[in-house]
Amino acid sequence: MGLFSRNASCEVKPPVVRPATAEDADTIVRFVHALSLHDGGRVSRLTRDTLLRDGFGPDPAFSVLLAEVDGAAAGFALYFAGYDTDRAARGVYMSDLYVEDGFRRRGVGRALIRGVAAACRENGGKWMFWSVLKRNRNARRFYRTVAPELKDVVLCAALGDSFELLATGNRDCRDQ
């Protein structure tokens, strides 16, 4: 054996990406909470029960992929279906992508994004969108290796009181 021979035990195994199941609920909730704290927010309101109801019930609102490295859960991606009239095509919006600290820079995030794109394509989709906080420079740098940032789009969001006002038309909902 030469000085630079490969040692099989030192080889990095690629992540395995698979659809999450209801049995993965605790892991997914843990990842979601870690992601919300990482993004500088408060802990997500997602619970095991809401995840099971909304993601694995009779009318799932989203799909989840789980990445594993050597059998250990390393990260997840959560996405849901959409439609773009300009393209007259189905697609997906990836709302969450998270990789545990110890698994970063090992291809897990890229494998998850590819998994979401492949699942979209398998269902007739032609596009994929996601968003990232402006201040998250590391994520933005990573995402730019996958796809360009759109410069001419502004993301708008009706959340909390503004959503209630919009949905009900009731100006008094801000007081509730």
N, C-alpha and C positions, 0 to 999 in steps of 0.2 A: 504494500500500500504506500502510495506517495504521501508526501507531506500535506497535500491539499485534497486528499480523498474525502468524499462526503460521508458523514456519519449519519446513518438513518435516524438515530434518536434525536439529532439536532434539527432535522428538517421540520419546517413549519407546515402544519396541515392546514389546508384551506377550510374556511368556515362552511358549515352545512346549513343551508337555509331551507326551512320547511314551514308549511302553514301551521299556525298555532292551533291548539285544541283547547277545549274547556279545562283540561287538566293543567294547562299552562297559566291559568288565571292568576295565581299568586305571584308568579315570576313577572308577568306582564304588568300587574299593578305596581310591583316594586320598581320596575323600570320606569313606568310612567311617573311615579313620585320622584324618582331620582332625576328624571329629565326636567320636570317642572322646577325643582330646586336648582339644578344646574343652570337653567335659563334665568335664574334670579327671581323667580316668582315664589309664591307660596305653594304648599303641597297641593297637588291636584285633588279634586273631589271624587275622583274615580275610586270606586270600591270593587271588591271582588264581585258583589252582587250586581252592580250596574254594568260591569264589564261582561258578565255572563248574560245578562238580560239583553244588552244592546249589541253585543258582538257575536253571541252564540245562541241567541234565541230563535224563534220562528221567523223573524224578519230582521236579519242582521243589518245594522247601520254601517258597519265597517268590516274590514278584513285585517288580519294581523299575520305577519311573517315573523318567525323567531329564528335567530342565528345561534348556532352552537359551535364551539371549538372544543374538540376532544370530549364531547358530551356535556360540556358546561354551557349554560345559557350565557351568551355574550352580548346580545342586543336584540332589538325588535324594530319593525316598521309597521305603522298603522296607516291604512289608506281606505278610501271609499270612492265609489263610482261617480262619474260626472259626465257631462255632455257639453260640447262646444259647437255652437251653431255656425261660427265662422268656418270651422273645419268640417262641419257636418259629420262629427265623429265622436265616438265614445272615448273616454279616457279615465284617469284616476287623479285624485288629489292625495298626495302623501302628507298627512297631517303631523305625524311623529316619526322621527328616526332617532334612535338612541343606541349607543354602544358603551358598554361598561368601560371604565378607565383602563383596567388591566388588559383589555382586548383592543384598544385603539391602535391605529397604524398597523393593523394586521390584515386588512382587506375585508373586515366585517361590514363596515358601512357600505362599501362599494358592492359587496355581495348582496346586501339587503336591497339597495336601490335597484340593482339588476333583477333581483327577484320580484320586486314590485312591477318593474317594467315588463318582465316576462309574463307575469300573471295578467297584467293589463292587456298585453298583446294576445294572449290566449283567449281572452274574452272579447276580442274584436276591437280593442282600444288602439288609438293612434297617438295619444299624447299623455303627458304626465306633468303635473304642476306640484310645487311645494313652496313653502315660504321659510324664511330664516330671519331671526332678529338681526338688525343691522349691526348691533354691537358684538355679535358672535363671529368674530373674525376668523377663528379656526374653522368653524363650520362653513362659512362663506368661501374660504380658500379651498376647502375640500369640494364643495358643491361646484365650484368653477371648473374643477377637473372633469366633472361629469356633464355639465351643461352651462350655457352662458346665463348670467343674470339678465333679467329683462330691465331695461332702463326706462321704458316708456309706460310702465304699468304701476299704478298705485293700489295697494291692497287696502280695502275698506272693511271695517268690521263693526257690526251692531252687536254690542255685548251688554249684558246687565240691564241697567235702566234704559239705555238707548234702544236696546232690542225690545223691551217691554213697551216703550213708547211707540216704536215703529209697528209692532205687532197688534197693539190694541188701539192705537190712535188716541189714547187717553193721556193727556198732558199731566194728569195727577199721579201717574204711576211712579214718578220720581220720588214721591213721598212715601211709597210703600216699602 
